[in-house]
Amino acid sequence: MNNTIRNTALLDLKREVQKKRLAEGNNYADQIVADIFANVENIVKKNVFQKENQTNWSQIADNILTSRVTGYPIMLLTLACILWLTISGANVPSAVLSDIFFRFQDILTGIFIHLGAPDWLHGVLILGAYRSLAWVVSVMLPPMAIFFPLFTLLEDLGYLPRVSFNLDSLFKKAKACGKQSLTMCMGFGCNAAGVTSCRIIDSPRERLIAILTNNFVPCNGRFPALIAIGMIFGAGTLPLHLQSAAIAGIITGMILLGIAVTFVVSWVLSHTLLKGEASSLVLELPPYRKPKIGSILYRSFIDRTVFVLRRAVVVAAPAGAIIWLVGNVYVGEMSLLAHIANFLDPLAFVIGLDGFILLAFILGLPANEIVFPILIMGYLSSSYMIELENLADLQTLLVSNGWTWLTALCTMLFSLLHWPCATTLLTTLKETGSKKWSLFAFLIPTVIAFLICFAVAQSARLLGLA
């Protein structure tokens, strides 16, 4: 009986495939898969007994989580909750780590003084290399230690394949792979981890598209600056009871813009450098599972957090030394930092920034976490990177240096869209094995950031809004 059912099903499937071949030419892969599952479903209905009134909770959950009406809002709400938990939950441990590291800096300074070390050596090693390293670790580690376990928890529960299923149609329109949605989500924790996660995409062409566009979702290192600027020049101007909702709306808008740019760039790459058709995403939704806490902690901390942090540390320390040198080597009455900022000022003005802002992004290439400390260092003509106590002091400093709403908007856009950090670029080089594609990973977001900021700044000025 079973053989008869199977043979009948195969004959029906063969007829359907032949019909599709005649009707649609060679583009019938999706229909073949749909037909296979339809035939399996018919066989199950005929041969599997199910108790009456038995509730299929998995099916009910899938009907909600993969619905076009409820699936997308649930995805956005889930992402918002994860980001909120990450950002708010990281504040205290980041402050504790920062306090520990900078107290140890004072101990190291005492040792250098006791040994009679020259000031320049103390500056390069402690105020430069060590201070940069302390900043990156204290700001980067807590958010990753929260985000990656939450992300891995969703993966273990079986929810992430539903996300991929929901977004597959959108990515297919861009001729990319639905699995890119998962790598994009990973990028919210760290773009380097997002690039590494692109291994799950089978097609080399689509894997490259995912790697080249992962930078357009903001990582944890960019959120503090985006939130601070959004609060000072946006939400902070509103009544207190509206500020939380306003900053949430501003950050959500930035995220949605980054996702939109991801789709557009994916589509352009699929029609230019990486021409090709989207492969079919054959995805069998796994059953919902009880998460394994031990496995979640190991995979999120060892495979992801430590992996990314190790690469960030490698580039942060030497970068800190270079930043200290640039800020402390004087030509005439000004430091090299001020000279370079003045040189960059005309270009920066065209895109709505100033020379110090653009230079901070350039020197912040090793890690996005140090961009604002470098900017403050430049504005205050300090000899090392510093952080201000509160938003009020930061607002006073920014406004006194000519910041307007246009400066704030262009800085946020540039922060969202500009080149990847050095850790992400090194990861891209390792994953692609190609210097050419690593260069494209740098150039594509750089060009887009300059073009968009240029368009916004010049439009605002032509309209007399700035």
N, C-alpha and C positions, 0 to 999 in steps of 0.2 A: 504493500500500500504506500509506504514511504517513497519507494522508487518511482511509483506511478505519479505521485504528487510532485516529486522533484522534476521528473521529465516533462510533465505538463507545464510546470512553472518555467522551465528553461525554454521550451518551445514558444510560450507566450512572450517571454523576454526577447527571444531572437526576432520574432515578428515585429515587436515594438521598436527594436533597434534598427531594423531594416526600414521601417516607416520613417524614423527620425533621420536616417541617413539620406533618404530621398527628399525629405522636407527641408532639412537644415544643412545639408552638406556635411562638412566635417565637424561642425560645432555641436556635438551631441553628448559630450562627456557628462555634463551635469544631469541630463535626462536619463542617461544609462544608470547612474547612481540612484536617481530618484525611483526608477523602475525596479531596480534590484530591491530597494527597501520596501517598495509597495508590494512586490510579490512575496517578500518575506513576511510582511504584515498580514497578507491574505492567508498565507500558510499557517501562521501562528493562530489567527482567528478560527481557522477550521479545525486545528488539531490540539490547541491548548485550552484546557478547561479553567475558567476563572470563576471564583465564588461570586455569587450575586451580592450586590451592595458593598463590594470590597473597594475601599478608597485607594486610588493610586496617587499617593502624595507626590511622587517624583514627577508624574505627568502634570499634575496641577501646578507644581512649582515651575516646570518648564513652560507651561502655557502663559505664566505670568512673566518669567524672566526673559523669554525669547519673543514676547509679543512686540509688535511694532508700536503699540500704544503705550505699554507699560515698561517694556525692556529698556528703552533709552533713558527715560527719567530715572529708573532704578540704577542704571550704570553711572549716570552723572551724580546721583545722590551718594552712591557708594564711594566714588572717587573723591567727592567733597568731604565725606566723613574721614576717609583715610588721610587726606591732606590736612584736615583740621587736627586730627589726632597727632599726626606727625609734627606739625608746626608748633602747636600748643604744648604737646608733651615733651618736645625737645628743649624748650626754654630753660627749665630748671637744670637738667643735667648738663646742658651747654654752659650755663653760668658756673656750675660747680667745677666742671673740667677747666674752664678758662681761669677760674680763681686758683686752682691747683697748679696749672702750668705757669701762670705768671708769678705765683709765689716762688716756684722753683727757679724762675728766671732771676728773681732777686738773690737767691742763694748762689746761682752761677755767677752773677755779677760780683757778689762778695768774694767768691773764689778768685775771679780774675783780678780784682783789686788787690787781694792778699798776695797773689803771685806777681804783681807788678806788671801785668800784661799791658801792652800798648792799647790806647783807646780805639784805634782802627781795627785791631783784632777783635776786641770786645764788641765793637759795632757790627762787624761782618758776621761773626759767629753767633752772638747772642741777640742783639737788636735786629739783626737781619735774618739769618738762617733759622735760629731757634724760635724767634717770635713768629715768623711766618708759619713754621711747622706747628706751633702751638695753636695758632689761629685756625688753621685748616682742620686739625684733629678735633678741637673743641667745638667747632661749628658744624663739621661734616659728620662726625661719628654718631652723635645722638639721633639726628633725623634718620640716618640710614639704619640704625639699630632698631628704630620703631617702624619705618616704612617697609623694609624688606620682610620682616616677620608677618606683618599684616598682609602684604602682597602674596607671600608664600602660603598663608592661611587660606586666602581665597582660591589659590591654585589647588591646595589640598582638598578643599571642600568640593571642588568640581565646578566652581562658578566661572572661572576664567575662560574655559572652552565656550560657555554660553555668550560671553562678551565677544569672543572671536566670531561666533556664529552670527551675532547681531550685526557686526560691523563688516562682515564679508562682502555684502552687496555694495557698500560704499567704496571699499578698497578695490573691488572688481571694476567699478566705474573708472577708477584711476589706473586700471590695469596692474594692480598690485595684489598682494596676498592678504587674506583676512587675518592671518597670524600676526601681521604687522601691528595689529591693535594691541597684542600682548607685549610686544617689544616696546611699543610706544608707552604703554602704562608703566613698564619697568623704568623707562627714562625719567619718569617723575621722581623716582628715588635717586637715580644717577644715570646720566647719559652713557657713561662707560659701561655700566651694567646692562643698559638697554641695547647697546651695540653687541655685547657678548651674547645676549639672549636671542639675537637674530639667527643663531645657529638652528633654531627650531624650524626655520623656513627652508624648504627643500630646494626650491628653484634658485640657482645662483643669481639670476637677474633680479628676482624679487627680493632676495636677501640683500643685494647691494642697494636697492632702492630704500629698504628699511634702514640700513646702516647710514646712508647719506642724509636721511630725513629725521633721524631720531633726535637730533639736536633741537628741533623746533618745539619740543615740549620742555617746559622749564624744569630743571632739576632742583633738588633741595637747596643747592648752593645759591640759586638765584632768587628764591622766595623771600629771604630777609630783606634784600634791597627793594624788591617789588612792593612788599608790604609797607616798608618804611616810606617810600616815595608816595605810594597810594594814600597812606594815612595823612602825610603832611600836606599834599597838594590836592587831595580829593576828599576822602572820608573825614579828615580832621576839620574841614570847614563846615561840617554839618552838626546839628545838635547831637549831644552825647548818645541818646538812645537810638540814633540812626547810624552811628559810625560802624558798628560791627557788620550790619547788613550791607552797608555801602562798600566796605573794604572787601567783603566776601564777593560782592558783585564785580568789583574792579578786577580782582584776581581771577575770578571765573571767566570774565571777558578776555583777559590775557591768555588764559589756557585755551579757550575756544578759538581765539585767533591763531595760536600756535598749531592747533589741530587742523584748522582750515588751511594754513600754509603747508602743512604736511601733505594734505590731499592734493593741493594744487601742484606742488613740486613733484610729488609722486607721478601725477598725470603727465607733467612736462617731461620728466625723465623717461617715462614709458614711451614717449613719442619722439625722443631725440637721442640722448646718449645710450639709453637702455631700452631700445625698441623691442616690443614683443607683446604677446597676448597674456592675459592673466591666467594662471593655472587654476584648475578646479580645486577648491578646498573640500576634500572629502573628510568630513569630521564626524565621527560618531561620538555623540555627547556621552561622557562617562557618567556612571551613577554618582549620586551625592554620597560622599564618604565622611566618616568621622575623622577629623584631623589627627595626625600623629604629632604631638607637641615636640617630642625629641627630634624628630626628623625636620620639623619646621625650623626649630632653633638652629640646628646644625647647618642646614642648607642656606638659611638666610644670613647667618652670621659668618660662617667659615667660607662658603662658596661665593657669597656676594659682598657682604660688608667688609670683611678683612681683605678680600681680593681687590676691591676698589680702593680702600684706604691705603693699602700698601703702595699702589701705583701713584696715588696722590702725594704721599709722603716723599717718594723718590724725586718728584719734580718741585715740591713746595720749598724744601730747604735751600737748594741752590738759587731758586728764584728770589727768596727772601734776601739772600746775600747780595744779589744783583740790584734789587730794589733799594737796599741800604746804600750801596755805592752810588747809585744814580742820584739819591737824595742828599748825599754828603760830599760829593766831588763838586767843587765850585769852579766855575769859569767866570772870572770877573766877580761881580757881586751876587750872582745868581747861581743856584745849583743846576746841575745837568737836568734834573727833573723839571725845573722851571723853564729852562731854555727849550727843552723838547716840547713842553706844553705850549709855549708861545709859538713854536714852529708849526704845531698841529692846529692851532686855533682857527685859522681861516678855513681849513677843511672841515673842522668840527662845527663851525658856525653854519656852514651850508646844510648840515644834517640836523641842526637844532641843538647841538651840544656845545661844549667849550673844550679848549685844549686839554685841560686837566681831566675832564671826564673821559675823553677819548684815550688819553694816555693811561688812565687807570684801568680801562678795559684791556689795553695792550699789555701792560705789565701784569694784569690779573690773568693772563693766559694760563698759568699753571693751575689756578683754581678760582672759580667764581666767588668763593667766600672772601677773598682778599681785595676785591675790587673797591668796595666802599672804604675800607681802612686806608688804601692807597690814595683815594680821592681826598679823604680828610687830611692825610699827611701832606698832600700837595697844597691844599687850601690854607692850611695852618703853617706852611713852611717848616714842618717838623722834620727831625732827622730820622724818624722811624714811624712805622705804622701805628696808629692809635684808633681807639673807638670812643665815641662820645657817650656820656652817661645816659641821656634820654633823647626823645624825639624833639623836644623843645629846643635843646642845644643844637641838634642837627638842623632843624628848620632855620634857626638864626644864622647858622654858618652858610647854608645853601642860599638863602635869600640875600645875604650880604655879598655873596659872590655872583649875583645876577640871575639866579634861577627864577624862572616863571613857569606857568602851567605848561607852556610849550616845551621848555627844557625838561620838565618832569616827564611829560608824555613821550618825548623822543628818547629819553634815557631808558624808560621802561620798555619801549619797543626795541631799542638796540640791545638791551639786556636779554630780552626774549629771543631775539633772532640772530644775534651775532655768532661768531665762530665758536666751535667747541673748545672746551678746556684741553690742556695738554694731556691729561689722563685719558680723555675720550679719543683724542687723536692717536695716541700711542696704542690704544685698544683697537682702533680702526685699522691701523697699520698691521697689527698682529692678526686680526680677523680676516682681512682681505689679502694680506701678503703683498700689497701693491702700494708703492709710493704715489702712483698716479691717482688712485682712488682716495688715498688719504689727503692728497692735495685738493681734490674735488670736495671732500668732506669739509675742508677749511674754506674754500672759495665760494661754494654755493650759498651757505648762510651769510657769509660776509657781504657778498654782492647784494643779496636780498635785504639785509639789514640797512645797508647804505641807501638803496633805492627807496625803500619804504619810508625811512626817516627823512630823506631828501624830499619826497613827495609831500609828506605831512608838514614839514617845516616851511617849505616854499609856498604851499597852498595857504597855510595860516597867515603868512606874511603878505601874500598877494591880496587876501581877503581883508587885511587890516585887523586880524584877530590877535596879532602878537607884535 
